[in-house]
Amino acid sequence: MPFGSAQAVKFNLHFLYLSMLPFDFSRVAILIPCYNEAATVEAVVRNFRSALPDASIYVFDNNSSDSTADLARGVGAVVANVSDRGKGNVIRRMFADIDAEVYVLVDGDDTYDASAAPRLVLKLLADGLDMVVATRHSAEQEAYRLGHRFGNIALTQCVGLIFGRTFTDMLSGYRLFSRRYVKSFPAHSKNFEIETEFTVHALELSMPVAEMATEYKSRPEGSMSKLNTYRDGLRILMMIVKLFRAERPLAFYSIGFFVCALSAIILALPLFATYMDTGLVPRFPTAILCTSLMLFATILLVCGIVLDAVTHARAEIRRLAYLSYPAPRYLPGPGTK
């Protein structure tokens, strides 16, 4: 970067501004989960080191078969190995092992904009947020394929329909968290469906969250995506169903109740009409089926009511765990006193 250029001036002013802020940026942890990212991990570490020079950078290697761990260690990252395969397993370990005030989670594929990290950190601190999602915006068709866009929109809308307000880019791999979010997050997911769990956890505890637009680019040459559109899309859909059952049990089991009860009533109407005319019940198998369906519907409804009470108790425990940690430090914005 030529000295004296507009970019250099902006670059220097940026770090001058960061140095004047009442926040210790050494309390920021940059978490990079990696699996066979030898082609990109060095660039990711260097870019985030430039954007947040005081932050600690951690690369958690998921048993890569290439030199990802050695390359990350060579550019100054703290490297740990996670033997259990899957992004969710890696993030669970990250959140358990790393202690910080602000967590920056980013994929190690060099597709996300590291220069946006300071803005995202300031947004989280200034507004006292628990999660900031970096939404992906790209002019490159190859960077964000049409099938992935459609799947992201469909799954995001599905979560919004079940859990209420949601995000525009639920599956972004670039987001920031407060300490109280990280330490109250249960992390049940094993693979790429972890992003869905991030979203539902924030929505269920009514956490203050936000989105910020960031640039998204194609993977560099030689770097291969680990995401399988159909397999991982199905996994995410199944995770949404599991979270619906776990977090909204009354609504989930009520669907089964209404289906069974309505089926029983529809099947019983001809039997009832015949009985009123003749005083006989000629189709005993159908009558037994109607009775069984109605009993099963009643069981489903009772299960929903009981589990709804249990879910409320679990939510209170999670809320108390969340509140046991201090809120993100408030950072006055420009021009405020």
C-alpha positions in Angstrom: 0.0 0.0 0.0 1.7 3.2 -1.1 2.3 5.7 1.7 0.3 8.8 1.3 -2.5 7.3 -0.7 -6.1 7.7 0.4 -6.2 4.1 1.5 -3.1 4.5 3.7 -4.6 7.6 5.3 -7.9 5.8 6.0 -5.9 2.8 7.3 -3.9 4.9 9.8 -6.9 6.9 10.9 -8.7 3.7 11.6 -6.0 2.4 14.0 -5.7 5.9 15.6 -9.4 5.7 16.3 -9.1 2.2 17.7 -6.3 3.2 20.0 -8.4 6.0 21.5 -11.4 3.8 22.3 -12.1 2.9 26.0 -11.9 -0.8 25.3 -9.0 -3.3 25.6 -8.9 -5.0 22.2 -6.7 -7.8 23.7 -9.9 -9.1 25.1 -11.1 -9.9 21.6 -10.7 -13.6 20.5 -10.8 -14.5 16.8 -11.9 -18.1 16.4 -11.2 -19.9 13.1 -12.5 -23.4 12.7 -10.6 -25.2 9.9 -10.6 -28.5 8.0 -8.1 -28.8 5.2 -7.7 -25.1 4.7 -4.0 -25.0 3.9 -4.6 -22.9 0.8 -6.3 -20.1 2.8 -5.5 -20.2 6.5 -2.4 -18.1 6.3 -4.2 -15.3 4.5 -7.1 -15.4 7.0 -4.8 -15.2 10.0 -2.8 -12.3 8.4 -5.8 -10.4 7.4 -7.4 -10.5 10.8 -4.1 -9.8 12.5 -4.0 -6.6 10.4 -7.6 -5.7 11.2 -7.4 -6.3 14.9 -3.7 -6.4 15.8 -4.2 -6.7 19.6 -6.7 -9.6 19.4 -5.8 -13.2 20.1 -6.2 -15.5 17.1 -7.1 -19.2 17.6 -7.2 -21.8 14.8 -9.0 -25.0 15.8 -8.0 -27.7 13.4 -10.5 -30.5 12.8 -8.0 -33.3 12.1 -6.9 -31.9 8.7 -5.0 -34.2 6.4 -3.0 -31.3 5.0 -0.6 -28.7 6.6 -3.4 -26.4 7.9 -2.2 -26.5 11.6 1.5 -26.0 10.8 0.8 -23.1 8.4 -1.5 -21.4 11.0 1.1 -21.8 13.7 3.7 -20.4 11.4 1.9 -17.1 11.1 1.4 -16.7 14.8 -2.0 -18.3 15.5 -2.6 -20.4 18.6 -3.5 -23.8 17.2 -5.6 -26.6 18.9 -6.7 -29.9 17.5 -10.3 -31.2 17.7 -10.5 -34.9 16.9 -14.4 -35.1 16.7 -15.2 -34.4 13.0 -17.8 -31.6 12.3 -18.0 -27.8 12.6 -20.4 -28.0 15.5 -18.0 -30.1 17.5 -15.2 -27.7 16.8 -17.2 -24.6 17.9 -18.4 -26.4 21.1 -14.7 -26.9 22.0 -13.8 -23.3 21.1 -16.6 -21.9 23.3 -15.6 -24.1 26.2 -11.8 -23.4 26.1 -11.5 -19.8 25.1 -12.2 -16.9 27.6 -12.7 -13.5 26.1 -15.0 -10.5 26.2 -15.8 -10.4 22.5 -15.6 -13.5 20.2 -15.2 -13.2 16.4 -16.1 -16.4 14.7 -15.1 -16.8 11.0 -14.6 -19.6 8.6 -11.1 -20.3 7.5 -11.8 -20.2 3.7 -10.8 -16.6 3.1 -14.2 -15.6 1.7 -15.1 -13.1 4.4 -14.0 -9.5 4.8 -11.5 -9.2 7.7 -11.4 -5.4 7.4 -15.0 -5.3 8.6 -14.1 -6.9 11.9 -13.4 -3.6 13.8 -16.7 -2.2 12.7 -18.5 -5.3 13.8 -16.7 -5.2 17.2 -17.6 -1.6 17.7 -21.2 -2.3 16.7 -21.5 -5.0 19.3 -20.0 -2.9 22.0 -21.7 0.4 21.2 -25.2 -1.1 21.1 -24.6 -3.6 23.9 -25.4 -6.6 21.6 -24.9 -10.3 22.2 -24.6 -11.3 18.6 -23.8 -9.5 15.3 -24.2 -11.4 12.1 -22.1 -10.3 9.1 -24.5 -10.8 6.2 -23.0 -11.8 2.9 -23.2 -9.5 -0.1 -21.3 -10.3 -3.3 -21.3 -9.3 -7.0 -19.6 -12.6 -7.8 -22.0 -15.3 -8.9 -19.4 -18.0 -8.1 -19.0 -16.7 -4.5 -22.6 -17.2 -3.5 -24.3 -19.7 -5.8 -28.0 -19.5 -6.6 -28.8 -22.8 -5.0 -27.1 -21.7 -1.8 -28.9 -18.4 -1.8 -32.3 -20.1 -2.3 -31.6 -22.6 0.4 -30.5 -19.9 2.8 -33.6 -17.9 2.2 -35.9 -20.9 2.5 -34.4 -22.1 5.7 -34.2 -18.6 7.2 -37.9 -18.1 6.4 -38.7 -21.5 8.0 -37.0 -20.5 11.2 -38.8 -17.1 11.1 -42.2 -18.8 10.7 -41.6 -21.0 13.7 -39.6 -18.8 16.1 -40.6 -15.3 15.1 -38.3 -12.6 14.0 -35.1 -13.8 12.4 -32.1 -12.7 10.3 -31.7 -12.2 6.6 -28.6 -14.4 6.4 -29.0 -17.1 9.1 -26.3 -19.3 7.7 -23.4 -16.8 7.6 -20.1 -18.2 8.9 -18.9 -14.8 10.1 -20.4 -13.4 13.3 -19.5 -11.9 16.7 -20.7 -12.9 20.2 -20.6 -11.5 23.6 -19.1 -13.5 26.5 -22.5 -14.1 28.0 -23.8 -15.5 24.7 -20.9 -17.9 24.4 -21.0 -19.2 27.9 -24.7 -19.8 27.9 -24.8 -21.5 24.5 -25.6 -25.3 24.8 -24.0 -26.3 21.4 -25.9 -29.5 20.6 -25.1 -29.5 16.9 -22.3 -31.5 15.4 -22.0 -30.1 11.9 -22.9 -27.1 9.7 -26.4 -26.8 11.4 -24.6 -25.0 14.3 -25.5 -21.7 12.6 -29.2 -22.5 12.9 -28.7 -23.2 16.6 -27.0 -19.9 17.0 -30.0 -18.1 15.7 -32.6 -20.0 17.7 -30.6 -19.6 21.0 -30.6 -15.8 20.5 -34.3 -15.7 19.6 -35.4 -17.9 22.5 -33.6 -15.8 25.1 -34.7 -12.5 23.4 -31.1 -11.4 23.1 -30.2 -8.0 21.5 -28.8 -8.9 18.1 -28.0 -7.1 14.8 -26.8 -7.6 11.3 -24.2 -5.7 9.3 -23.6 -6.1 5.6 -20.1 -7.3 4.6 -18.4 -8.2 1.4 -18.3 -11.9 0.4 -15.9 -13.3 -2.2 -15.1 -16.5 -4.0 -12.8 -19.1 -2.5 -9.2 -18.7 -3.8 -8.0 -21.2 -6.4 -7.0 -24.5 -4.8 -9.5 -24.2 -2.0 -12.5 -26.6 -1.9 -15.8 -26.1 -0.1 -16.7 -28.7 2.5 -20.4 -27.9 2.3 -22.7 -30.4 0.5 -25.7 -28.5 -0.7 -28.3 -31.3 -0.3 -26.8 -33.3 2.6 -26.1 -30.3 4.8 -29.4 -28.6 3.7 -31.3 -31.7 4.9 -29.3 -31.7 8.2 -30.2 -28.0 8.8 -33.8 -28.7 8.0 -33.8 -31.6 10.5 -32.2 -29.4 13.1 -35.0 -26.9 12.7 -37.5 -29.6 13.3 -35.6 -30.8 16.4 -35.4 -27.3 17.7 -39.1 -26.8 17.0 -39.9 -29.9 19.1 -37.5 -28.9 21.9 -38.4 -25.2 22.1 -42.0 -25.2 21.0 -43.3 -28.6 22.3 -46.9 -27.5 22.7 -47.2 -26.2 19.1 -45.2 -29.3 17.8 -47.3 -31.9 19.5 -50.6 -30.0 18.9 -50.0 -30.5 15.2 -50.1 -34.2 15.7 -53.1 -33.9 18.0 -55.2 -32.0 15.4 -54.2 -34.4 12.6 -55.1 -37.5 14.7 -58.2 -36.0 16.1 -59.5 -34.7 12.8 -58.8 -38.1 11.1 -60.7 -39.9 13.9 -63.7 -37.6 13.5 -63.8 -37.9 9.7 -63.6 -41.7 9.9 -66.2 -41.8 12.7 -68.9 -39.7 11.0 -70.2 -42.5 8.7 -70.2 -44.9 11.6 -72.2 -42.5 13.7 -74.7 -41.9 10.9 -75.2 -45.7 10.4 -75.6 -46.2 14.1 -78.2 -43.4 14.3 -80.2 -45.1 11.5 -79.9 -48.8 12.4 -78.6 -48.9 16.0 -75.7 -51.0 14.8 -72.0 -50.5 14.3 -71.2 -52.7 11.2 -67.5 -51.8 10.8 -65.7 -52.6 14.0 -62.1 -52.3 12.7 -62.9 -48.7 11.7 -64.4 -48.0 15.1 -61.4 -49.4 16.8 -59.1 -47.3 14.6 -61.1 -44.1 15.4 -60.8 -44.8 19.1 -57.1 -45.5 18.9 -56.5 -42.3 16.9 -58.4 -40.2 19.4 -56.5 -41.8 22.3 -53.2 -41.1 20.5 -54.3 -37.5 19.9 -55.0 -37.1 23.6 -51.6 -38.5 24.5 -49.9 -36.1 22.1 -51.7 -33.2 23.6 -50.8 -34.2 27.2 -47.2 -34.6 26.1 -47.2 -31.2 24.6 -48.6 -29.6 27.8 -46.2 -31.4 30.1 -43.1 -30.7 27.9 -44.1 -27.1 27.5 -43.9 -26.6 31.3 -40.5 -28.4 31.3 -39.3 -26.1 28.4 -40.3 -23.0 30.3 -38.3 -24.2 33.3 -35.3 -24.9 31.1 -35.6 -21.5 29.5 -35.5 -19.9 32.9 -32.3 -21.8 33.8 -30.7 -20.8 30.5 -31.7 -17.2 31.1 -30.2 -17.2 34.6 -27.0 -18.7 33.2 -27.0 -16.0 30.5 -27.5 -13.2 33.1 -24.7 -14.5 35.4 -22.2 -12.9 33.0 -21.9 -9.1 32.5 -23.3 -7.4 29.5 -20.9 -6.3 26.7 -19.2 -3.1 27.9 -21.0 0.0 26.7 -19.0 2.1 24.3 -20.2 5.6 23.6 -20.6 6.4 20.0 -19.1 9.4 18.2 -20.5 12.7 19.5 -22.1 11.2 22.6 -21.2 12.1 26.1 
